Amino acid sequence: MNRTRLRDALLLGLTAASVLCGGGFGCAPDLRGVELRAATLPGFGWYMAFNGKKPAGSGTFALPYAVKAPFTISARMGVFDDGALVASDDEVGCIGFADRASSDDERVCFEYQRQATGGPGIGVYSNLGSLNHLCPGGSVVELILENDGTTVTARYRCSSLDAFSVLETAATKWSASEEWDAFVLAGTMDPGAQVAFDDLRITSNGPYSSDPEAAIAFETFQAFQLGLESFYDVEADDLAAAQTDAGLSHDHIALAADDVDPTFAASSGAGKLLDKAEQSHLRLLQLLPGSAAKFPKTYLKVAPLDADALAALATGF
């Protein structure tokens, strides 16, 4: 399997998902003096990057799915392109969760420090407290933010060969009555600077509420996540796992399409999006294992529909 083509298709799909989501719910990227696009480099494959274009630029995108504890977000982040290191001194990138109705959020971040004492490195910090850690000599770090409903924990590792270490824990600001979405952001950026990320994963435990649209949104969220996992499976040449994950992904989106309230489906546009997504998931499943080479092109039709359906479903609760 061609690894470069797979990563190309995956990142283009995720780009489309972020663009096609309903902008009123925070899924469309908020880009101010920056661009968000896919790129590739030896050793990284394809990844997403916020690239600074104007002074004091910034960028954020969020997935419009209200999470339920326990929930997590994880990613590899940093300055991937050596050509951007000079311009990226002191640049910041974060992953986390934010309340739709207030300024509350919980995040774990990196800061590239080209002129750190002792040499360049990448710092890790959070807004959970005052602790921080410097990964010396590198420009990439892996981050995780975990929330069990009571406590939120920020973790990091400087290398994929390391175990994850706890940076900080705190009592969570999240409550079950609030709607919090996952986000990725780049802080104030200079022209030529980069905030890059890949291996993004978001998890959540069940529907946000007892509202029928919340249950449909959870099924759609599960389909999105399992579709993404099936893509990773194909990339790893584990076609048996890919077939299992793609099958489960189709089951979830088919249930969502079948069970959504007809009146709401028509008024919100979610019905057509879910039907299209179900058809795309089925085509994706039918490619495995024998026609896995066609997987990337078909996957491009799946992630945008899943994410756009989540935006439409968010109007119901």
SEZA-175129 format. One line per 10 residues: number of its first residue (from 1); for each residue x, y, z of C-alpha. Coordinates in steps of 0.05 Angstrom, whole numbers. Example, Ala and Ser with C-alpha at 12.3 -4.5 7.8 and 13.67 -1.06 7.14 Angstrom:
2
1 = 246,-90,156 ~ 273,-21,143
This chain:
317
1 = 0,0,0 ~ 27,69,-19 ~ 36,105,48 ~ 43,174,17 ~ -21,168,-23 ~ -58,144,39 ~ -35,202,82 ~ -51,250,25 ~ -122,225,21 ~ -132,224,96
11 = -109,296,106 ~ -148,322,47 ~ -209,288,76 ~ -199,320,143 ~ -188,387,110 ~ -254,379,73 ~ -288,359,138 ~ -265,423,172 ~ -286,466,114 ~ -354,434,101
21 = -379,434,172 ~ -433,484,189 ~ -394,548,207 ~ -446,570,258 ~ -425,515,305 ~ -350,526,306 ~ -328,470,258 ~ -308,515,200 ~ -237,539,214 ~ -229,610,242
31 = -168,632,203 ~ -140,702,214 ~ -77,717,175 ~ -60,642,170 ~ -76,584,124 ~ -93,513,144 ~ -71,461,93 ~ -42,392,84 ~ 33,383,73 ~ 83,326,69
41 = 155,315,91 ~ 201,255,94 ~ 194,224,163 ~ 126,255,175 ~ 85,236,114 ~ 24,280,108 ~ 1,326,163 ~ -40,388,175 ~ -8,456,188 ~ -28,526,206
51 = 20,571,167 ~ 29,644,184 ~ 17,692,127 ~ 7,759,162 ~ 33,789,228 ~ -6,768,290 ~ -44,713,254 ~ -82,658,290 ~ -124,597,273 ~ -174,551,306
61 = -222,496,286 ~ -270,454,328 ~ -313,393,317 ~ -386,408,334 ~ -399,348,378 ~ -416,359,452 ~ -372,309,490 ~ -392,267,550 ~ -343,244,603 ~ -297,209,599
71 = -270,243,537 ~ -200,254,507 ~ -163,289,452 ~ -93,272,429 ~ -45,292,373 ~ 27,298,353 ~ 43,372,348 ~ 100,420,335 ~ 141,452,280 ~ 150,395,229
81 = 183,434,173 ~ 256,452,189 ~ 249,511,141 ~ 198,542,189 ~ 239,536,253 ~ 269,606,253 ~ 202,640,240 ~ 167,595,291 ~ 206,616,353 ~ 157,622,411
91 = 99,596,369 ~ 43,561,407 ~ -5,505,388 ~ -58,472,432 ~ -110,418,434 ~ -168,417,483 ~ -242,425,496 ~ -282,489,502 ~ -351,508,527 ~ -397,534,473
101 = -432,582,521 ~ -374,613,558 ~ -300,627,555 ~ -283,564,595 ~ -235,515,563 ~ -183,463,583 ~ -122,454,540 ~ -52,426,534 ~ -2,463,490 ~ 67,466,462
111 = 113,525,452 ~ 172,519,406 ~ 232,552,439 ~ 288,562,389 ~ 329,605,437 ~ 316,565,501 ~ 372,562,553 ~ 414,503,535 ~ 392,501,463 ~ 328,494,422
121 = 271,453,448 ~ 196,447,453 ~ 160,467,517 ~ 96,435,542 ~ 46,470,587 ~ -29,473,601 ~ -80,520,630 ~ -93,472,687 ~ -39,503,730 ~ 32,530,728
131 = 74,468,713 ~ 113,460,648 ~ 165,415,616 ~ 218,426,563 ~ 234,371,513 ~ 305,390,494 ~ 332,388,423 ~ 266,374,388 ~ 209,410,354 ~ 155,357,360
141 = 117,329,419 ~ 57,284,431 ~ 0,311,474 ~ -61,281,508 ~ -116,315,548 ~ -161,267,587 ~ -224,284,626 ~ -260,232,670 ~ -316,280,689 ~ -283,300,754
151 = -209,309,739 ~ -174,333,676 ~ -103,308,662 ~ -52,334,613 ~ 1,285,588 ~ 59,289,541 ~ 118,251,513 ~ 179,279,478 ~ 190,218,434 ~ 147,160,410
161 = 198,115,445 ~ 179,145,513 ~ 121,130,558 ~ 71,187,568 ~ 84,230,630 ~ 33,269,670 ~ 44,343,664 ~ -13,367,708 ~ -81,348,736 ~ -137,393,761
171 = -211,392,778 ~ -249,400,713 ~ -290,461,695 ~ -334,417,651 ~ -403,396,676 ~ -454,349,647 ~ -503,406,634 ~ -454,442,588 ~ -436,431,515 ~ -361,427,503
181 = -328,415,435 ~ -258,391,418 ~ -212,441,385 ~ -143,451,355 ~ -112,521,354 ~ -50,560,334 ~ -33,621,376 ~ -7,687,351 ~ 35,671,289 ~ 87,709,249
191 = 93,703,173 ~ 130,639,156 ~ 115,606,223 ~ 83,537,228 ~ 39,500,279 ~ 31,429,253 ~ -6,368,278 ~ -24,296,258 ~ -50,232,289 ~ -109,271,316
201 = -159,229,356 ~ -221,250,396 ~ -261,204,441 ~ -327,213,479 ~ -370,169,522 ~ -440,164,495 ~ -493,215,476 ~ -489,284,508 ~ -561,281,531 ~ -626,242,526
211 = -647,285,468 ~ -661,242,406 ~ -615,285,362 ~ -559,276,413 ~ -564,200,405 ~ -562,207,329 ~ -502,254,335 ~ -465,202,377 ~ -477,148,325 ~ -450,195,272
221 = -390,213,316 ~ -375,138,325 ~ -379,128,250 ~ -330,185,239 ~ -281,158,289 ~ -284,86,266 ~ -279,107,193 ~ -215,143,212 ~ -189,82,249 ~ -203,38,188
231 = -161,87,148 ~ -104,80,197 ~ -112,5,193 ~ -105,5,118 ~ -45,50,124 ~ -14,-3,170 ~ -33,-58,120 ~ -77,-90,173 ~ -135,-104,126 ~ -171,-150,175
241 = -175,-95,227 ~ -194,-45,173 ~ -252,-89,151 ~ -276,-96,223 ~ -272,-21,237 ~ -303,-2,170 ~ -360,-50,183 ~ -374,-21,252 ~ -369,49,223 ~ -422,33,171
251 = -466,2,225 ~ -465,67,265 ~ -480,113,207 ~ -535,67,181 ~ -568,68,250 ~ -563,144,251 ~ -594,151,182 ~ -651,102,199 ~ -668,131,267 ~ -664,207,257
261 = -731,241,265 ~ -760,254,195 ~ -784,324,210 ~ -718,345,240 ~ -680,309,185 ~ -715,351,133 ~ -713,418,168 ~ -639,413,188 ~ -613,379,125 ~ -584,324,169
271 = -626,271,135 ~ -595,279,66 ~ -525,284,95 ~ -534,220,136 ~ -562,182,76 ~ -503,203,33 ~ -455,185,89 ~ -486,116,97 ~ -478,103,23 ~ -405,125,25
281 = -390,83,86 ~ -420,22,50 ~ -376,34,-11 ~ -316,41,35 ~ -332,-26,68 ~ -342,-61,2 ~ -271,-44,-19 ~ -241,-87,36 ~ -201,-128,34 ~ -194,-140,-41
291 = -194,-68,-68 ~ -159,-31,-12 ~ -119,9,-63 ~ -184,47,-80 ~ -196,62,-7 ~ -166,133,-5 ~ -210,161,-61 ~ -273,132,-29 ~ -254,156,40 ~ -252,228,15
301 = -328,224,9 ~ -338,198,79 ~ -304,245,130 ~ -335,310,102 ~ -405,281,103 ~ -398,254,174 ~ -371,320,200 ~ -423,362,163 ~ -478,318,190 ~ -452,331,260
311 = -458,406,248 ~ -530,398,223 ~ -548,353,282 ~ -520,405,331 ~ -579,450,314 ~ -624,400,350 ~ -597,405,421
